């Protein structure tokens, strides 16, 4: 099972360290903006079976969900 740990840089590193002991993991950094709206969020996520998201911006979260991988 391949897992992507997705973060905007502030949270998730401890989860990545713990999960990567048991499963192959990728650390994926996504953009964060203090603006309430982000235009055209483009994500290039590696193929995986599960995404664990620590992203805080709602538009980034929607872009992750649109990838079609369980989050």
Long-range contacts (C-beta under 8 A, 24 or more apart in sequence): 1-49, 1-50, 2-26, 2-46, 2-47, 2-48, 2-49, 2-50, 3-48, 3-49, 3-50, 3-51, 3-52, 4-28, 4-45, 4-46, 4-48, 4-50, 4-51, 4-52, 4-69, 5-52, 5-54, 6-30, 6-45, 6-51, 6-52, 6-53, 6-54, 6-55, 6-64, 7-53, 7-54, 7-55, 8-32, 8-54, 8-55, 8-56, 8-57, 8-60, 10-54, 10-56, 11-54, 11-56, 12-52, 12-54, 15-52, 15-54, 19-52, 30-55, 30-60, 30-64, 31-57, 31-60, 32-56, 32-57, 32-60, 33-57, 43-67, 45-69
